[in-house]
Amino acid sequence: MLGSTGSIGVQTEEVIAHLNRLHEAGRHPHRYRIVGLAAGRNADRLAEQAERWGVNALALAAVDVEWTSTRPVLRGPDAAEQLVSETDADIVLGAMVGFAGVPALLTAVRRGMTVALANKETLVAAGALIVEAAMSSGAHLLPVDSEHSGVWQCLASAARDLQAPPTPSGEHIRRITLTASGGALRTWDLQRMFDATPEEALAHPTWDMGAKVTVDSASLTNKALELVEAHWLFGIDADHLGVLIHPQSIVHAFVEFVDGSMIAQLGAPDMRTPIQVALTWPERIGGLAPSVDVATLANLDFEAVDGDRFPALASGFDVIRRGGTSGAVFNAANERAVEAFLAGSIPFGRIPELSRAALDEVSHSEIRDQSDVMDADREARSFVDTLIGPGAATPRGPGA
């Protein structure tokens, strides 16, 4: 489990415990054993997880936090990558937040491991490398994002021989539409959104996620990243992808076919469902998430995305069309801007402005190897730091 101490990692623990209880009751053929855990800074929770699951293969990225457990632990920014290279596993959960997950997940894919992918930034920044490596090694990328899990389930229901991602969707697909909750600021006007505080942006009405993902949800950058992820997972171009605002988060994805029919995937807004779908594929097992009350479906709302209020979405489409290292540039610029926002250095509205500026002004090129991705990431972060500069915390206002 990479990113074991975060929201997805903790919920994966719940799912594994549930599946093992079903196994003990004779209702599931497999028992799951956690053989490796990797975390960023939360040493105490990592130690608790290791003790609870009896895990000795551990990795901790931070070197400035105390490790009190007697269990051995790999330390440093390359620790997760080393853990993956030295540990045999049937499934690698990729739940590290941001670009930091790229090296470890690329290693897992090159080893031919099945990856339950919750780290969308990996495909945004290095999709060309990841997919090429998966095609070569035979690795599967099983989506854990609720929207991409929904797409995968819709496609599987319409094709008997559909392979696990990465795989082309085929000419029978007219359009794939991802839904977006709209985040904590969905109903706010443009100026109020621009000046939103971290506390306001983090008050998501539906999902319980980490800080970075929650801020991305409020700006719809999360959905821009997910468009790029869908492009790589399902081999579909920007012209056949779309997004709808759906505040209830019950419908996660639509797939429209060329004959005019459409399939939607519905479920409670509970990440334990897509986690379990990935861990138990191709089987279906009783889960932990509550059932959707069909009587509530008459009240589902959908609306088009307002491009003026959510400009980040257009950047996602542009990344798909431009290709190369543009994804690494966009992702890095957004990560750096979100860090600055959470630190109080810039207002909320500057986040999509900065990531757009980087996408337009930082050069991008074809991805030949991992160094191209790393170089683009560094250049984009440096570019954003230059733009932030002194006095960046002063709001400029929308359209300034």
Order of alpha helices (4+ residues) and beta strands (2+ residues): alpha-beta-alpha-beta-beta-alpha-beta-alpha-beta-alpha-beta-alpha-beta-alpha-alpha-alpha-alpha-beta-beta-beta-alpha-alpha-alpha-alpha-alpha
